[in-house]
């Protein structure tokens, strides 16, 4: 159903290229975009605004009622940031609608002690449906941010019903990962409002203690008792504790969590392309510009390595990246995908309103209009200033960026998804801000080919590392061990794999970047172990990726030798530079063997620097 014309905000404000030379955007553009997003969902609201049923290909596993609650809760968080950032000014009347929805969603039908499942506007409760726990955090945070204008204006009976609805979220988390922080967020609001303060404090302490078990240093948390590292570090594991400490005025908590956020941002901000694109790595990518939440939080609390102008350049660049490429769509709605709809990115828990957790990216509206993050001139991103290779040691991720094209690549030697299958969003050896991942032909993948099919990577265990390289091990088949390493310099990558335990003559396959016809240029060149009887790498169709419908990837093929182990080495490159030189000219790779390891000595041709690494048998 199209959005009626009177539900659209006035046209966008003019660009300001003097203050914002990179993006042209100012605070007024953020306010305008927030209003546009909120006005566009209004036609999909139920009559009393408790549920927002957005169009989508299918409901989530939690069902349509839960999805409608999600629509209310996540857009309410956006409305709360918009109105709180304007000190209560609400020219489009966002809050009255959400207040009415809050009342309708938690109402008790006459003569009934419980919420009615038959009432078309009543909310599922956190004690009954797990997804309601997630949404309770957005409701509670929205109430905390808008307390003077919404909560304090509600009647006592409505407030008590809302409290009754929120209280089950104070129990133990039903999922042992970042979900513990949803209870913390509900507890933070209740304590701030003077409700159930002892129980709320216990929930806060319990949640923070559980998350503490997963802190691995240098700003990185695992998302539960596993090795799952992705954007959830920024938009959940740092977001909720640091924001709670800030809103509470708890200096002790902020002194603990603020420096961790600062350290995280030292790595995280290097994952943003000069185009504004965040790295498409990990789950829930449909939250899109929620990726800007942590940089804004650093500015809000003073715990950031970025200057104010670089913070706005990153955040505005990210928001513009998506709004300029079809998100929101022609009706002003966020779809399940990256730019437009893209079903392979959709998780089972994702419903039509899930993308509206992008609301977190508007956290910067809490900064006053005269804050330097809004007034200082934009400054360049790390990816725009110099060629860099940065090791994030706890997750064992190698971040490679090039200033000539602003492109960022991520080499994964330690982050794993917790599911039983290889998840394309976690299991690849490499990701970039302008390619893949492919959900059809595994890109950036090394495999044995057994019975005609490539093996999965499986869990990757971190091994060695240096300033410009990282390595890991995995077991693609019983009795077979692969030690893999990536070294990076400029746009050049050396990809090495030492296979031990495979029968002689076992086929192996190395794929490259999954690029679309209008995307960057990818190269893949054999150095050792692969067939060299073809002048260029073969190509495989990779199918659709978030960047286009028809990607392809280069592929190298080889076979294991007759010894106990076989070494395979290739050079790779991904670049948006015009007419790039062949990657074979960019590095000289020598290999040798010791009693304990295969040794690579790499001489980078642009500056003569040398990298040496070992792959143990």
C-alpha atoms as one frame of an Amber mdcrd trajectory, in Angstrom:
protein
   0.000   0.000   0.000   1.594   3.325  -1.002   2.210   5.974   1.595  -0.309
   8.836   1.273   1.292  12.125   0.204   0.286  13.890   3.436   2.277  11.329
   5.382   5.548  12.519   3.918   7.851  15.082   5.450   8.732  18.220   3.477
  11.607  17.912   1.018  15.139  17.427   2.335  17.184  20.432   3.397  19.904
  21.702   1.073  23.331  20.116   1.262  26.090  21.960   3.115  29.338  21.195
   1.295  31.288  23.750   3.321  30.629  22.022   6.642  30.213  18.549   5.182
  32.527  18.314   2.152  32.301  14.514   1.962  28.580  13.877   2.397  26.844
  17.264   2.263  24.641  16.207   5.151  23.919  17.997   8.422  21.844  17.305
  11.494  18.782  18.552   9.606  19.189  15.708   7.112  19.200  13.177   9.935
  16.033  14.670  11.427  14.391  14.700   8.005  15.310  11.060   7.354  13.993
  10.002  10.767  10.689  11.753  10.100  10.412  10.194   6.648  10.962   6.705
   8.073   8.382   7.246  10.816   5.743   8.782   8.585   6.101   6.012   6.003
   5.073   3.265   8.458   1.894   5.002   9.657  -0.447   3.483   7.068   0.502
   0.017   8.361  -0.471   0.716  11.950  -3.508  -0.837  13.619  -6.286   1.634
  14.551  -4.954   2.246  18.072  -1.329   2.095  16.906  -0.251  -0.825  19.109
   0.985  -2.922  16.195   2.622  -1.998  12.907   2.168  -4.730  10.309   4.634
  -3.965   7.552   4.549  -5.751   4.192   7.049  -8.530   3.702   7.612 -11.876
   2.015   6.760 -13.905   5.123   6.329 -13.597   8.884   9.157 -14.413  11.251
   9.239 -17.655  13.224   7.586 -15.751  16.099   4.443 -15.026  14.084   2.552
 -11.956  12.829   1.519 -10.655  16.270   5.135 -10.589  17.411   6.129  -8.979
  14.119   3.549  -6.249  14.694   4.981  -5.592  18.155   8.420  -5.413  16.578
   7.110  -2.795  14.175   5.871  -0.690  17.078   8.900  -1.152  19.343  11.659
  -0.496  16.837  10.038   2.514  15.212   9.211   3.827  18.695  12.932   3.780
  19.464  13.504   5.897  16.359  10.743   8.299  17.398  12.228   8.505  20.900
  15.663   9.443  19.586  14.109  11.992  17.229  12.001  13.706  19.909  14.507
  13.453  22.778  17.163  14.927  20.503  14.830  17.884  19.900  14.172  18.324
  23.648  10.560  17.271  23.270   9.729  19.114  20.059   7.522  16.800  18.013
   6.189  18.646  14.949   4.840  15.464  13.322   3.107  14.164  16.438   5.107
  10.951  16.713   4.864  10.439  20.479   1.070  10.684  20.884   0.655   7.797
  18.453   3.159   5.643  20.331   1.598   6.551  23.666  -1.785   5.407  22.358
  -0.200   2.220  21.049   1.478   1.598  24.380  -1.866   1.881  26.107  -3.647
  -0.379  23.612  -0.893  -2.983  23.495  -0.868  -3.518  27.253  -4.583  -3.039
  27.968  -6.653  -5.452  29.987 -10.024  -6.072  28.323 -12.932  -5.374  30.618
 -13.449  -8.145  33.152 -10.274 -10.029  32.260  -7.167 -10.261  34.382  -4.885
 -11.192  31.498  -4.123  -9.710  28.115  -6.439 -11.122  25.511  -4.979 -13.186
  22.726  -8.125 -12.331  20.780  -7.661  -8.581  21.090  -6.227  -7.548  17.704
  -3.953  -4.964  19.327  -2.655  -6.670  22.480   1.045  -7.396  22.654   2.574
 -10.819  23.201   4.379 -10.775  26.518   8.083 -11.325  27.208   7.158 -14.247
  29.439   5.324 -15.989  26.591   7.269 -15.269  23.368  11.030 -14.926  23.344
  11.065 -12.237  20.672   9.007 -10.008  22.966  12.053  -9.882  25.278  14.019
  -8.251  22.471  11.267  -5.745  21.762  10.811  -4.939  25.450  14.300  -3.425
  25.400  13.383  -1.021  22.590  10.149  -0.098  24.369  11.977   0.494  27.653
  14.776   2.505  26.071  12.241   4.602  24.177  10.385   5.275  27.431  13.600
   6.174  29.215  14.614   8.660  26.535  11.177  10.312  26.355  10.179  10.046
  30.007   9.350  13.773  30.527   7.061  13.891  27.478   5.473  10.432  27.368
   5.842   8.297  30.505   5.214  11.116  32.969   2.046  12.064  31.068   0.488
   8.578  31.209  -2.166   7.725  33.763  -1.289   5.545  36.721  -3.315   2.582
  35.447  -1.566   2.621  32.070   1.842   2.930  33.666   1.140  -0.085  35.869
   0.048  -2.154  32.879   3.242  -1.239  31.062   5.314  -2.197  34.098   3.493
  -5.518  34.333   4.266  -6.158  30.674   7.956  -5.285  31.096   8.675  -7.193
  34.329   9.138 -10.683  32.819  12.143  -9.314  30.911  13.964  -9.051  34.254
  14.234 -12.831  34.431  17.176 -14.878  33.135  17.843 -14.420  29.439  16.294
 -17.151  27.283  19.326 -16.947  24.971  22.905 -16.995  26.276  24.375 -14.164
  24.237  23.800 -10.412  23.852  20.163 -11.036  24.867  21.200 -10.589  28.514
  21.458  -6.893  27.734  17.767  -6.606  26.907  16.940  -7.279  30.547  19.572
  -4.758  31.557  17.915  -2.140  29.346  14.460  -2.784  30.793  15.915  -2.700
  34.299  17.673   0.577  33.562  14.388   2.257  32.702  12.532   0.815  35.702
  15.267   1.863  38.098  15.405   5.326  36.535  11.639   5.614  37.062  11.906
   4.399  40.670  10.090   1.098  40.000  11.213  -2.296  41.322  14.589  -0.751
  42.042  16.129  -3.668  43.971  15.034  -6.241  41.416  16.124  -3.950  38.603
  19.577  -3.520  40.119  19.933  -7.276  40.503  19.101  -7.710  36.815  21.644
  -5.062  35.842  24.375  -6.694  37.936  23.568 -10.180  36.647  23.570  -9.123
  33.007  26.842  -7.245  33.247  28.481 -10.151  35.078  27.404 -12.572  32.337
  28.685 -10.351  29.562  31.957  -9.895  31.423  32.694 -13.588  30.894  32.857
 -12.901  27.158  35.161  -9.901  27.162  38.425 -10.892  25.483  40.242  -7.570
  25.642  41.138  -4.800  23.203  37.466  -3.827  22.889  36.169  -7.229  21.712
  33.434  -9.421  23.153  32.380 -12.795  21.864  28.620 -12.918  21.404  28.130
 -15.660  23.964  30.345 -18.614  24.927  31.653 -19.029  21.389  33.803 -17.258
  18.825  31.080 -15.216  17.142  32.400 -11.726  16.334  30.596  -9.213  14.135
  28.617  -5.959  14.245  26.886  -7.113  17.431  30.013  -5.993  19.271  29.125
  -2.446  18.290  25.324  -2.289  18.145  24.639  -4.523  21.185  27.541  -5.564
  23.412  28.934  -2.036  23.711  25.745  -0.135  22.912  23.597  -1.196  25.861
  26.107  -1.123  28.762  27.726   2.156  27.699  24.427   3.882  26.980  22.994
   2.634  30.286  26.031   3.987  32.149  25.687   7.320  30.346  21.948   7.687
  30.963  22.367   6.655  34.589  25.191   9.090  35.191  27.107   6.125  36.652
  30.713   7.253  36.448  32.102   3.976  37.725  30.334   1.974  35.041  31.324
   4.436  32.339  34.942   4.290  33.512  34.827   0.512  32.985  32.955   0.307
  29.698  33.931   3.588  28.038  37.593   2.666  27.417  36.448  -0.665  25.978
  34.257   1.195  23.499  37.211   3.427  22.615  39.349   0.352  21.892  36.596
  -1.293  19.851  36.164   1.821  17.726  39.891   1.784  16.953  39.255  -1.373
  14.919  35.590  -0.941  14.053  35.899   2.421  12.312  38.465   0.887   9.962
  35.736  -1.403   8.597  33.915   1.454   6.804  34.466   2.074   3.104  35.008
   5.554   1.697  31.570   5.125   0.117  30.115   4.830   3.637  29.493   1.085
   3.363  29.934  -0.963   6.517  31.414  -4.445   6.213  28.789  -7.083   5.225
  30.044  -9.648   7.717  27.939 -11.499  10.288  24.227 -11.818  10.858  21.419
  -9.236  11.011  22.966  -7.147   8.250  19.501  -5.862   7.366  19.905  -3.410
  10.274  22.095  -1.455   7.830  22.938   1.971   9.297  22.657   0.690  12.866
  26.378   0.290  12.152  26.726   4.010  12.964  25.446   3.571  16.537  28.782
   2.842  18.198  30.678   5.762  16.611  27.877   8.101  17.725  28.010   6.553
  21.213  31.726   7.252  21.361  31.053  10.916  20.606  28.180  11.020  23.107
  30.342   9.705  25.955  33.749  11.046  24.934  35.193   7.558  24.470  36.260
   7.542  20.835  39.473   7.713  18.789  37.644   9.686  16.093  37.559  13.465
  15.849  34.051  14.986  15.864  34.264  15.728  12.146  35.336  12.165  11.323
  32.494  10.799  13.438  29.881  12.698  11.439  31.596  11.864   8.160  31.404
   8.144   9.054  27.804   8.232  10.288  26.410  10.463   7.542  28.356   8.524
   4.949  26.786   5.295   6.163  23.254   6.671   6.217  23.667   8.217   2.761
  25.220   5.024   1.429  21.951   3.199   1.956  19.478   5.996   1.273  21.185
   6.677  -2.065  20.960   2.997  -3.055  17.333   2.071  -2.495  16.967   1.756
   1.266  14.326   2.985   2.070  12.337   1.875  -0.970  10.003   4.026  -3.078
   7.356   3.911  -0.320   9.858   5.015   2.292  10.048   1.556   3.907  13.097
  -0.434   4.932  13.015  -3.874   3.358  14.629  -7.143   4.396  17.927  -6.912
   2.567  20.997  -4.750   2.034  20.052  -2.109  -0.529  16.766  -3.531  -1.714
  15.250  -6.873  -0.715  17.817  -9.685  -0.553  16.404 -12.920   0.912  19.745
 -14.684   1.603  20.521 -12.110   4.308  17.286 -12.825   6.182  17.508 -14.854
   9.380  14.579 -17.006  10.630  13.985 -14.540  13.467  13.677 -11.619  11.031
  10.218 -10.229  10.368   9.158  -7.391   8.061   9.900  -4.778  10.747  13.282
  -6.188  11.795  15.242  -3.693   9.644  14.011  -0.883  11.883  16.688  -1.655
  14.428  18.496   0.675  12.069  16.993   3.199  14.498  20.086   2.747  16.669
  22.081   4.541  13.996  20.212   7.758  14.892  21.786   7.871  18.363  23.700
  10.979  17.304  20.494  12.994  17.570  20.999  12.873  21.357  24.029  15.114
  20.867  23.047  18.793  21.136  22.926  20.736  17.897  25.987  22.749  18.900
  28.106  19.672  19.638  31.330  19.581  17.554  30.187  16.308  15.993  27.465
  18.371  14.302  29.336  21.639  13.773  32.965  20.739  12.960  33.890  20.201
   9.301  33.843  16.588   8.196  37.198  14.828   8.177  38.266  11.735   6.224
  37.822   8.168   7.370  40.793   5.905   8.155  40.219   4.093   4.833  40.722
   7.383   2.973  43.969   8.517   4.542  46.528   5.725   3.994  46.961   2.093
   3.008  46.704   0.129   6.234  46.681  -3.431   7.514  45.338  -3.735  11.053
  45.166  -6.873  13.174  42.258  -7.215  15.595  43.887  -9.869  17.755  41.042
 -11.238  19.957  38.782 -12.159  17.000  41.826 -12.819  14.774  40.608 -10.549
  11.984  42.935  -8.779   9.563  41.593  -5.454   8.209  43.101  -4.226   4.923
  42.241  -0.893   3.320  43.566   1.157   0.414  43.374   4.928   0.212  43.351
   5.104  -3.593  39.875   3.563  -3.801  38.695   3.636  -0.160  37.950  -0.088
  -0.324  38.153  -2.250   2.819  38.732  -5.996   3.047  38.372  -8.242   6.096
  40.316 -11.516   6.397  38.723 -13.907   8.863  40.935 -16.282  10.825  38.944
 -16.670  14.005  35.258 -15.703  13.931  32.742 -18.540  13.703  28.986 -18.718
  13.687  27.431 -21.034  16.266  25.240 -22.917  13.770  25.958 -26.430  12.503
  26.480 -25.425   8.861  28.958 -23.117   7.185  27.238 -19.723   7.286  28.333
 -17.624   4.285  28.159 -14.547   6.516  30.854 -15.953   8.838  32.716 -18.866
   7.208  34.482 -17.146   4.315  38.193 -16.386   4.513  37.616 -12.835   3.260
  34.920 -10.164   2.983  34.898  -6.688   1.490  32.755  -3.570   1.512  31.963
  -3.972  -2.220  31.638  -7.711  -2.877  29.676 -10.830  -1.853  29.393 -12.956
   0.037  27.872 -15.440  -2.365  25.289 -17.883  -1.045  25.640 -20.160  -4.101
  29.306 -20.766  -4.949  31.537 -20.224  -1.894  33.742 -17.226  -2.657  37.083
 -16.637  -0.912  37.102 -20.287   0.073  39.693 -23.053   0.120  38.339 -26.582
  -0.091  39.171 -30.172  -0.781  36.943 -31.564  -3.507  35.566 -34.889  -2.236
  33.063 -36.895  -4.266  32.784 -33.938  -6.591  31.784 -31.412  -3.897  33.908
 -28.811  -2.097  34.322 -29.292   1.645  33.061 -26.766   4.170  35.495 -24.772
   6.254  33.915 -25.489   9.610  35.104 -23.761  12.799  38.352 -21.824  12.377
  40.826 -21.905  15.263  43.223 -18.937  15.496  46.884 -19.794  15.063  49.744
 -17.330  14.520  49.747 -13.684  13.592  51.972 -10.709  12.890  51.455  -7.029
  12.066  50.320  -7.800   8.504  49.302 -11.474   8.580  47.091 -13.923  10.449
  46.591 -17.670  10.317  44.122 -20.295  11.466  43.473 -24.021  11.329  40.394
 -25.986  10.374  39.393 -29.595   9.742  37.496 -29.943   6.449  37.325 -33.751
   6.593  38.132 -36.460   9.136  41.879 -36.823   9.542  42.649 -33.748   7.439
  44.090 -30.539   8.875  44.506 -27.288   6.983  46.666 -24.428   8.235  45.705
 -21.243   6.386  47.343 -17.821   6.376  46.669 -14.448   4.795  49.298 -11.736
   4.457  48.267  -8.309   3.164  50.060  -5.226   1.874  48.481  -2.402  -0.123
  45.881  -4.114  -2.316  47.839  -7.371  -2.448  46.992 -10.561  -0.580  49.012
 -13.742  -0.204  46.754 -16.726   0.509  48.515 -19.878   1.735  47.159 -23.248
   2.830  49.112 -26.229   4.175  47.102 -29.464   3.849  48.080 -32.394   6.059
  46.495 -35.836   6.119  44.745 -35.810   2.740  45.357 -38.773   0.401  47.759
 -38.055  -2.471  46.010 -36.688  -5.524  43.100 -35.149  -3.614  41.707 -32.228
  -5.631  41.707 -28.794  -3.996  40.030 -25.545  -5.012  40.683 -21.896  -4.136
  38.076 -19.288  -5.085  38.497 -15.531  -5.181  36.294 -12.495  -4.720  32.654
 -12.653  -5.902  32.438  -9.550  -8.087  29.548  -8.147 -10.108  30.047  -6.773
 -13.646  30.050  -3.146 -12.456  32.020  -3.880  -9.285  35.733  -3.732  -8.491
  38.397  -5.743 -10.312  39.409  -9.048  -8.744  42.553 -11.013  -9.541  43.722
 -14.477  -8.477  47.132 -15.847  -9.493  48.708 -19.239  -8.722  52.115 -19.210
  -7.024  52.651 -22.764  -5.793  50.697 -26.019  -5.772  47.953 -25.013  -8.212
  47.652 -25.895 -11.891  49.494 -23.388 -14.065  48.604 -24.727 -17.503  45.976
 -22.009 -18.001  46.982 -18.335 -18.405  44.277 -17.060 -16.068  42.165 -18.445
 -13.280  38.946 -20.133 -14.301  35.670 -18.451 -13.426  32.613 -19.817 -11.679
  29.152 -18.229 -11.565  28.525 -17.102  -8.006  24.893 -16.082  -8.424  23.411
 -13.080  -6.661  25.134 -11.185  -3.870  23.978  -8.110  -1.920  25.710  -6.056
  -4.620  24.069  -7.481  -7.718  22.271 -10.413  -9.337  25.086 -11.993 -11.355
  28.445 -12.235  -9.635  31.322 -14.500 -10.598  34.465 -15.688  -8.855  37.845
 -16.813 -10.109  38.976 -20.310  -9.154  42.323 -22.108  -8.928  42.622 -25.896
  -8.893  45.307 -28.301  -7.787  45.989 -31.678  -6.152  47.784 -32.794  -3.049
  51.191 -34.338  -3.561  52.678 -37.588  -2.358  54.116 -36.367   0.940  52.451
 -35.968   4.316  51.578 -32.338   3.580  51.021 -30.124   0.543  51.418 -26.354
   0.272  49.197 -24.154  -1.887  49.956 -20.451  -2.365  48.165 -17.798  -4.426
  48.236 -14.047  -4.898  44.938 -12.173  -4.859  43.803  -8.598  -5.294  40.585
  -6.606  -5.149  40.680  -3.012  -6.306  38.575  -0.217  -7.743  41.618   1.406
  -9.307  41.359   1.764 -13.093  43.472  -0.643 -15.177  45.279  -2.267 -12.231
  48.610  -3.993 -12.807  48.592  -7.799 -12.630  48.810  -8.990  -9.051  51.647
 -11.325 -10.033  53.860  -8.213 -10.307  53.076  -6.956  -6.791  54.859  -9.489
  -4.606  57.616 -12.086  -4.778  56.835 -15.156  -2.695  59.526 -17.685  -1.753
  58.752 -20.862   0.147  60.895 -23.352   2.015  60.507 -26.070   4.605  61.977
 -26.618   8.027  61.570 -29.581  10.308  58.476 -28.010  11.867  56.838 -25.750
   9.295  56.437 -24.470   5.780  58.011 -21.013   5.603  56.932 -18.152   3.335
  59.104 -15.126   2.668  57.179 -12.365   0.895  58.846  -9.331  -0.647  56.346
  -6.582  -1.444  57.417  -4.954  -4.673  56.175  -1.402  -4.042  58.503  -0.688
  -1.116  60.715  -3.751  -0.702  59.269  -4.612   2.711  59.549  -8.271   3.700
  57.036 -10.432   5.578  57.949 -13.892   6.846  55.443 -16.344   8.233  55.311
 -20.016   9.130  52.622 -22.653   8.689  53.347 -25.493  11.141  52.913 -29.106
  10.046
